Every structure is written in structure tokens, then in C-alpha cells.
Amino acid sequence: MSKKPKFRSFSKRLTRWIAFTQLIVMVFVSYWIFVLAKNIVLMEEASLHKSSLLSAKASVGRILSEVYTATNNRVDEIQENLGQPDKLADIMSKVVAQNPTIRSCGVSFVDNYYPQKGRWFCPYAVRGDDGKIEKRIIGSASRDYLKEEWFTEALKADSSYWSKPFFDASDSITPLVACMMPIRDKQGKTVAILGADLSLSWITKKAFGFIYSDNDTVKIQFGNSPNGRQKDDSDFSLLNIDWRGVTKKFIIDQDGTYLAHPDKNFIIKENYFELAKTTKDSIDDYVGHQMAAGKRGAYSEKNTDIITSLKFFDSHFWSVYIFYEPIEHTNWSIASVVPTIMIDPIANGLGVIMLVLIALALLVTRIAGHMIIKRATKPLSHLAVSASEVAKGNFSAPLPVIKHNDEIRQLRDSFDSMQRSLTHYVDELKSTTASKAAIENELKIAHDIQMSMLPKTFPPYPERDDIDIYGFLKPAKDVGGDLFDFYIHNEKLFFCIGDVSGKGVPASLVMAVTRSLFRNISAHTSEPERIAYTLNEALAEGNETAMFVTAFIGVLDLERGHMSYCNAGHNNPLIIGKEVSMLSCDPNLPLGVMDGVTFEKQEMVIEPQTTIFLYTDGLNEAEDIRHDQFDIERVMDLATSLVKEGQDQPTTMIQKMTEAVHVFVGEAEQSDDLTMLAIKYLKE
């Protein structure tokens, strides 16, 4: 015997569920209040850092604009002096002297433009560490600028552009980027490239306030600090980590190459995306692709709300915000990486206070809620006791009195109505059960009577060796409307099969009448068309229900094998001998449709060892659960296989047909009466 589960009060369970729900709500509310307070405190600081980034971006933009303007202003002068190549070095020197942002400047001519100067001719001026400007003519077999990528790409360009970053060829140390402009002759053909070189270390110094010492330690100059204090910081990761409270800025191009960075060893030598692969940080990869695509992030352009705070952890477990902006007229992007500020104590205190207040409210609510729920659910326990009595059959068990007009009062009234209904229902059920039992008994008797009217002894004529007959009928309901019958009179076999329209008791009554009429009429005539005619007249008279019977009537002369037949709207029988074929039948109306109808007789000779297979549509129209029909083709195929196997005896054939139908139908309910009659003519 299983152990009875422990009783648990509904009011207690409901109170616990409410308390649990309140706890969940408290946790979520406290969390969001904490986050809101934190964001309010951080908003102002985030705005300051954004302004700092935009200021640095503007500084870089001004530097690039100055270089572009200074270079562009010399294009016309150079083109006017193409016929005087010795003056070009002086022009380069003036460009460098008049523009402190430009480190060096040179104009590189195409191959053998001045035959007297040789293949390479590039007047060049560079500012030294001491501030002096040195003029040179560069280009040689060992320093073949004609094959350099920056030169070949510049010749293809239609206008000015910023080159990819590169190291100065003279020292292979100084990281540079150049503003490239085409120089054209009077025919408009590009004959040289003017390039003004800008030091990337100088950009870092001017835009970010980074100053590199001799030992490569970075001195961080705080641009917003009134006292200009500096801080050593030599440990950097991909996004300038080892913060120690310092904000970092850097610039990359669309390929991810660092153009400005607090660690000068990163400039040109390191690539953002390559380092992102080694760190395997999805945030690094996402930010890099956003910057390479020229997008801005962290702030909305429509308002000052932070739309993304890209956080990750460094070796010291400090999270950061990243702000990034594209630099106009270039494929560069500038970013600022900011350590998140420690949450203001007010925000932390507010979260703790809200947590305590919500906890107190939860405690008070639980105590009050438990008392209210216990009082409100008390009538339910009384109703449970009454329901148990009703379940035991005591329909008059007393119900509690409910003063309040609420759902519990409605439940109590429903129990009261249920008690009265159950009492009435039980009385009716007893009467209905008795009536149903009587009807079922009567249907069983009707079924037995119907089956007794059909031939049920097989073989029916064991003394004869000229005929073998077997019949089968399975109604879809207790009684059905199918019939078959046969008997021998004056050495003639009279047989028929029929299907009454409809099912159930009405069809069974018409079936009984049709079978009786067949016996009576065929006793006075052996002509099947006369039998059909007389049957039709009898069934059509007073047929107010419009029921009809499809029937096949045949008369087989057992001496000669001659068969005359008449088909009244029924399925064509099969003639099964060495081959299986369908008997040809003239169309005739079913019996009982209207009176005065004439029927056509047909004749044929039945060869010995031939079977006449008759059936109703319960065979060929049997359906499976998908409503696919067994169909006449399956019937004929099965009959053919049975002939080949030597199993064409009437009994075997009908049993095999029945088994095949049951397998095909499967779990589907039988939808129509199934009737078969097989007559095998044996006389040689």
C-alpha cells in the first residue's frame, strides 16, 4: 500500500509562493535601482571622456589639414618649374621650413623623366633632430623608389590621398605617413608624386600628450590636468591595459595597423586584429571591425545616452569603456579606452537602503498576507470535507455557510447545485442503463435472427461433387443491410447477393424482406430478370423512406453449366478460372427505386473448375485511417495469386480476402458491411 502524502495547507503554500514572488521582484527591482544610480553617476564622467576624445580627434584633424594645405599649395609652383629641376630641392626645403608639422618632403619623378639626371630623380628635404633642414637628391638602384608600393599606387590615383604607414628609409626607425599628390605636365600626364611626410610619433605627442623618453618609457601628459603632472606607464596590452587609473587613446587605420599608441613599439609594428586573435577577446574583435568600417560607438548622435559600454577585464580585473570615432578624409579611426569609475558610495548606499526597505516590506506583507489568506481560505477546508462525503455517495452532505458574495460563495453554490444534479443524474442513469441493456439485448436477438436467415452450414451440399459454396457476412453494426442466399431446385442453383442502402435496424428489416421475397419469387420462376422485376415491384410499393437494394441474381444450371443472371445496380462479380476477369453486366437500376422498371437478362457458360466470386462494396471500398480504399484491383490481384498458388477453394479464398482487408484497414473502424459469396462449379 502506497504511503499517503503529507497534508499541506493551501493557505501556507499560497503565502510561500507570494513571498517567493515578492523576493524575486525585490531582487530585480534592487538590481535595476542600483544600475540606474550607477549610470546617473557615470553619465557625467562618460560625457567628459567623450569630449576628450573629440578634442583629440580635432587635433589630429587640424594636423592632417595643415599638412594637406601646405602640400597642395606647392603643387602649382612645382608644375611651373618642371623645366628647371635644380630648383625643386629648394622648393622642398621651403615646404619643410615653413611647416613645422612636416618632417620631410620630396617629389619623386617617373623613370628617366630627366635623362640627364638618370633613372631616379627625387629632390628631397628633411628636418634633422637639431632643427636644421638638409636637402638631398635620393633614388638609386639600392633605393629604388620606382618599385615601392606607395609610388606605384600614387601614380594610379587621380587625386591626393594619405599613404599607408611606413618607416623612414634613411633610418628604418621613424614611423611616417605621407600626404601624396600627383604632379602633372602641361598635357595633364602624371610625371611625379609630391609627398609630405608626417611623423606618427609627433602626432601621438601633439594629439594625446604622450612624450617618449630615451628608454622608451612613456610619460603620460594629462592634457586636462592644470599642473601637467606625468605618470610612468610601460606595461601595455592590446587596448593599453595596466591602467593604474590612466585613460588611453590610440589610432588605427582600416587594416588595423596602429598609427598612434602610448607604446611607440606598437606604431606600425603591431596590428590590432592580429593581437585580437592572440587574446581571443570577442569585444576586441568587434570594436576593431567597427572602427575599420568608419563607425562611431558608445554614444548616440541623437542624445547623450550611452548605447553601448563595451566591457572586458585586464590582468588587474578592471573593466573599461571604449569610445571610438572616425577621422574625416582618412581611413583612420581614433579610440579612447577608459577604466570604469568606482561606483559612487551614494549609489551603493542607495542600493543597500532600498534592499533593506524592500526586505522589511516583504516581511510585513508576508505576515499580513498569511493572516488574510488563512481567513479567506478557511471555508475551502469545509468544502473539501463535504466533497469527500459526496465522493463516497453521500449527496446530502451539509455545506458550510458563506456570508461573503465572492468566488468561494459561488463555489459553495456550485457544490450545492452539483449535489442536486448528481442525485437526479443517478436516478436517470439507473433508468437509462436498464433501457440500454434492454436495447442491447434486443439488438443481439435481432443480430441472431438476421444471421439465422442466411445460409450458415458449409459446405452446404456435402453429398454433391459438382458445386462448392462458401459465404461470409460481417455487419458494420449489430445488424446490417447486406444479404446473400442460395438454394438448389430442379438441378438449378438459385443465388443472390445484395446491399441495402443505409445501415442498422432499418437496413436489416429491408434485408430480411428482400431475402424472403427472393425465396418466394424464385420458387415460381427460374428467369432472373423476372425475379428482379417482381422484387422491384414489391420493394417500390409504399417505399416512403426511399431505401433501395443493389442486387445480383443468378441461376446456374448444374447439368450444363449454363448461367443466366441479372445485375440490379450491384458490383460486377469476378469469374475466377485459369485467369481472373470481371463479369460483363448490363446496367440496371437498383431494386425499389421505382416501379414498372424492366430488367435485362444475360447468359454465359461456366467452365468446370471456375469460381463465381460475388461481393458487396464493403470489400472494395474498405478504408484505412488515411481513407485510402482497398479497391477492386487489390481484390483481383489477390484472387490471381490464390489461383497460382492453388488456393482457389471458396472457403480459402474468402478467408484470405478477409485477412487482407483486416491488414489493410488496420486500426480504422469498419465503415460498411462486408459480404462475400464464392460459388465454384466443379462438374467436368
PyMOL commands that set and color helices and strands:
alter all, ss='L'
color gray80, all
select helices_A, chain A and resi 10-72+75-80+85-98+115-117+145-147+149-156+200-208+272-279+282-292+345-391+407-453+504-522+528-540+617-620+631-644+650-665
alter helices_A, ss='H'
color red, helices_A
select strands_A, chain A and resi 104-109+122-127+133-138+161-162+166-167+175-184+190-199+210-212+218-221+230-233+248-253+258-260+320-326+332-339+467-474+482-489+492-500+549-557+562-568+574-576+580-582+602-605+610-615+674-681
alter strands_A, ss='S'
color yellow, strands_A
deselect
rebuild
show_as cartoon
